[in-house]
Amino acid sequence: MPTPLALNPALEFIPSYQPGRPIEDVARELGLPPTDIIKLASNENPLGPSRLALAAMRRALKQANLYPDGNAFYLKQKLARQLGVAPANLIFGNGSNEIIEFIGHALLASDAEVIVSQYCFAVYPIVTALFQATLVTVPARDYGHDLPAMLAAITPRTRVIFVANPNNPTGTHVDADTLRRFVDAVPENVLLALDEAYIEFLDHPLNLLAEIASGLRPNVLLMRTFSKVYGLAGLRLGYGVGHPNLIAALEKIRQPFNINALSQAGAIGALEDTAHVEKTRRNNARGLRWFARRFRQLKLEYIPSAANFVLVRVGDGQRVFAGMQKLGVIVRPMGGYQLGEWIRISVGTPKENRRGLAALIQVLAPV
Ligand SMILES: *Cc1c(COP(=O)(O)O)cnc(C)c1O
């Protein structure tokens, strides 16, 4: 029965986000203990959270009766120092997903256009639709961003360009020089939202922090997260780095206590644990090389990845996803991204990677 409520008409056209399936969900469905199941579906850190983060959160628990610091003072100070920016350059979100939504509130309305690449992160189209703006999707080149074509798509109505580097779900990336030329070419009245959720996995990332700190990039917002290399996806913490004027505008949209006390404490601990970050990067680089080697041996097409996951072409992605899931390995089908022949596998521990690949081989084996 249709609801009698006068809902926001935009809701009808909003695609819904399909997250990776939680381990507990699949365990219930298969009647297996959760410990028998591995999840290589959401690009989480397979090494877990840092021990320093856990210890800091345990200490913070005792004050759970108090509201968190709405300005996340200590976390902001610490992060600003580590990045070499001012606290006024930073805004925190409940996941960087919330930063994407702030952008919508700040810049989008029904007369606005938003430029994205084909195979872009699913949240950009969702937020664009939420604000009834027009999505302009630029065809990908070799599964990655075609930056010149994205520039050419700018019109007087363009308000935001989203670029994820590395990109999810393809794992493609653009090199630092190419990206810099693009950043220079985006007109000042268009916000370049540069999604750097996976930047910590790059060996030679473009570093725009100094330019942002000196006020030279008023139309660039970097978006980063504690969900990936820092291993804190369950806490929901992301941040934006931008010009103080842009940050001040976004701060008006942010709800006062969007970052809870445990997240603030955990993130401070995680920032101190540089060894954990290094270990995560090493495990990831090894895992990527291992998957690439095995895919080549198996003659499976894959997209070379700069992130912590890899796309591999398996034929019927939905069937392979379901088959692997029956074997206790959760990966991500890509039909929602118009990549129905592919699945996305997050890099796990070496043991998880072996189990994931064994499941894939078993599902692909001729019957
Ligand atoms: C994982 C991811 C994020 C981070 O999301 P959070 O809300 O911070 O967990 C942002 N952008 C992309 C492209 C991602 O893949």
The ligand as an SDF file (V2000), in Angstrom:
LIG
                    3D

 15 15  0  0  0  0  0  0  0  0999 V2000
   35.2670    3.0630    1.8650 C   0  0  0  0  0  0  0  0  0  0  0  0
   35.1210    4.3230    1.1020 C   0  0  0  0  0  0  0  0  0  0  0  0
   34.8700    5.5140    1.7540 C   0  0  0  0  0  0  0  0  0  0  0  0
   34.8460    5.5800    3.2410 C   0  0  0  0  0  0  0  0  0  0  0  0
   33.6320    5.4640    3.7630 O   0  0  0  0  0  0  0  0  0  0  0  0
   33.4370    5.7040    5.3220 P   0  0  0  0  0  0  0  0  0  0  0  0
   32.0970    6.3330    5.3590 O   0  0  0  0  0  0  0  0  0  0  0  0
   34.5010    6.6430    5.8010 O   0  0  0  0  0  0  0  0  0  0  0  0
   33.5210    4.3810    5.9650 O   0  0  0  0  0  0  0  0  0  0  0  0
   34.7580    6.6640    1.0130 C   0  0  0  0  0  0  0  0  0  0  0  0
   34.9330    6.6610   -0.3110 N   0  0  0  0  0  0  0  0  0  0  0  0
   35.2120    5.5360   -0.9660 C   0  0  0  0  0  0  0  0  0  0  0  0
   35.4580    5.5940   -2.4220 C   0  0  0  0  0  0  0  0  0  0  0  0
   35.3010    4.3350   -0.2740 C   0  0  0  0  0  0  0  0  0  0  0  0
   35.5390    3.2140   -0.9480 O   0  0  0  0  0  0  0  0  0  0  0  0
  1  2  1  0
  2  3  1  0
  2 14  2  0
  3  4  1  0
  3 10  2  0
  4  5  1  0
  5  6  1  0
  6  7  2  0
  6  8  1  0
  6  9  1  0
 10 11  1  0
 11 12  2  0
 12 13  1  0
 12 14  1  0
 14 15  1  0
M  END
$$$$
